[in-house]
Amino acid sequence: MFSEKWKKEIFTVPNLLSLFRIFLIPVYIHLYLDAAEDREYLIAGSVLALSCLTDLADGIIARSFHMISNVGKVLDPLADKLTQLALILSLTAKYRVLYPVLALFLVKEFFQGGAMLFFAQKGKVLPGALFAGKICTTVLFVSLLLLVMFPRIPSKAVMLLTLVDALFLLYSFVTYVSAYFGKQNRLTDLNQI
């Protein structure tokens, strides 16, 4: 009985798509770091685009076919964060101007992880990703994907994308701080999820 329920919880199409996204990370890193020609950068970017499409698909499938699971609630954001981290780290090898974006990303993610663990011990949790976090994730993926696919992008455009990414990361970070510690925090009881 436990084994049957465990299999249904783990082996859903959305969860398999999230695992597929995680497996795409080393493929992307290898392709990007070894790329020398425009065509090779486009191929690395195509792997990321596939990752983004499977991210959209797993959410749509999970909601449409009632396949939302506790494993998926952890696996999907984990795949997002690992992909974002791999993307930012690989791009900092070429664009050193992205180091502040990497620093903001790490601060934001460590804060969110620490706050989540702290409040989970108290029986509290955010009911889901905040809109600001979803927007930030979208902006990061689009802007960083542009940097991957178009390696000859002018330095002024790189600076502009870096500034946009930093602003959205900062906005998302402030929103999460408020959601956890603000006067009108958005925490709910863990057993209500």
ZAMARGU-4260 file (C-alpha; in steps of 0.2 Angstrom, whole numbers, plus 5000, padded with zeros to 4 digits):
<rodrens>
0) 5000/5000/5000 | 5014/5012/5005 | 5024/5007/4990 | 5009/5010/4978 | 5005/5027/4985
5) 5024/5032/4985 | 5025/5027/4966 | 5010/5038/4962 | 5017/5052/4972 | 5034/5051/4963
10) 5031/5044/4945 | 5019/5057/4938 | 5022/5066/4921 | 5025/5083/4929 | 5038/5076/4941
15) 5047/5066/4927 | 5047/5083/4917 | 5055/5091/4932 | 5068/5077/4933 | 5071/5079/4915
20) 5075/5098/4917 | 5088/5093/4931 | 5096/5081/4919 | 5097/5094/4905 | 5108/5105/4917
25) 5125/5096/4914 | 5120/5095/4895 | 5118/5113/4894 | 5134/5117/4904 | 5144/5106/4893
30) 5137/5113/4877 | 5139/5131/4883 | 5157/5130/4890 | 5163/5121/4874 | 5154/5132/4862
35) 5165/5142/4850 | 5154/5146/4836 | 5137/5155/4835 | 5128/5139/4830 | 5135/5130/4846
40) 5128/5144/4857 | 5111/5142/4848 | 5112/5124/4852 | 5116/5127/4871 | 5102/5140/4871
45) 5090/5127/4863 | 5093/5115/4877 | 5088/5129/4889 | 5073/5134/4879 | 5068/5115/4880
50) 5070/5116/4899 | 5058/5132/4899 | 5045/5123/4889 | 5045/5107/4900 | 5044/5119/4915
55) 5028/5126/4907 | 5021/5109/4902 | 5024/5101/4919 | 5014/5115/4928 | 5000/5114/4915
60) 4999/5095/4916 | 4999/5095/4935 | 4985/5107/4936 | 4974/5101/4922 | 4975/5083/4926
65) 4976/5085/4945 | 4994/5078/4947 | 5000/5090/4960 | 5010/5081/4973 | 5021/5085/4988
70) 5036/5079/4978 | 5032/5090/4964 | 5030/5105/4975 | 5048/5103/4980 | 5055/5096/4963
75) 5048/5109/4952 | 5056/5124/4961 | 5072/5114/4964 | 5074/5112/4945 | 5070/5130/4942
80) 5083/5136/4955 | 5097/5123/4949 | 5094/5128/4931 | 5095/5147/4936 | 5111/5144/4946
85) 5119/5134/4932 | 5114/5147/4919 | 5121/5162/4930 | 5137/5153/4934 | 5141/5147/4917
90) 5138/5165/4910 | 5149/5173/4923 | 5163/5164/4915 | 5161/5175/4900 | 5152/5190/4907
95) 5161/5195/4923 | 5148/5210/4925 | 5136/5196/4930 | 5144/5193/4947 | 5132/5205/4956
100) 5118/5196/4949 | 5125/5179/4955 | 5128/5187/4972 | 5110/5194/4973 | 5103/5177/4967
105) 5113/5167/4981 | 5107/5180/4994 | 5089/5178/4989 | 5089/5159/4988 | 5098/5157/5004
110) 5086/5169/5013 | 5071/5160/5006 | 5078/5143/5010 | 5082/5148/5028 | 5066/5157/5031
115) 5056/5142/5024 | 5065/5130/5036 | 5063/5142/5051 | 5045/5145/5049 | 5041/5126/5044
120) 5048/5122/5061 | 5034/5133/5068 | 5021/5125/5057 | 5020/5140/5045 | 5023/5141/5027
125) 5020/5152/5012 | 5006/5144/5002 | 5016/5145/4985 | 5028/5156/4975 | 5024/5174/4975
130) 5020/5183/4959 | 5036/5194/4961 | 5046/5178/4961 | 5037/5171/4946 | 5041/5187/4936
135) 5059/5187/4942 | 5061/5169/4936 | 5054/5173/4919 | 5065/5189/4917 | 5080/5179/4922
140) 5077/5165/4910 | 5073/5177/4896 | 5087/5189/4898 | 5100/5175/4902 | 5094/5165/4887
145) 5098/5180/4876 | 5115/5181/4883 | 5118/5162/4879 | 5111/5162/4862 | 5118/5178/4856
150) 5137/5179/4862 | 5141/5194/4851 | 5128/5205/4860 | 5135/5223/4863 | 5142/5226/4880
155) 5130/5240/4883 | 5115/5228/4880 | 5124/5216/4892 | 5125/5230/4905 | 5107/5234/4903
160) 5101/5215/4905 | 5112/5214/4920 | 5104/5229/4928 | 5087/5223/4924 | 5091/5206/4931
165) 5098/5214/4947 | 5083/5225/4949 | 5070/5210/4947 | 5081/5200/4959 | 5081/5214/4972
170) 5062/5217/4970 | 5059/5198/4972 | 5070/5197/4988 | 5061/5212/4996 | 5044/5205/4992
175) 5049/5188/5000 | 5056/5197/5016 | 5040/5206/5017 | 5030/5190/5015 | 5039/5181/5029
180) 5043/5195/5041 | 5032/5210/5036 | 5017/5216/5046 | 5005/5208/5034 | 5015/5192/5031
185) 5008/5179/5019 | 5011/5164/5030 | 4998/5151/5033 | 4997/5135/5044 | 5007/5120/5037
190) 4992/5109/5039 | 4981/5120/5028 | 4991/5117/5012
</rodrens>
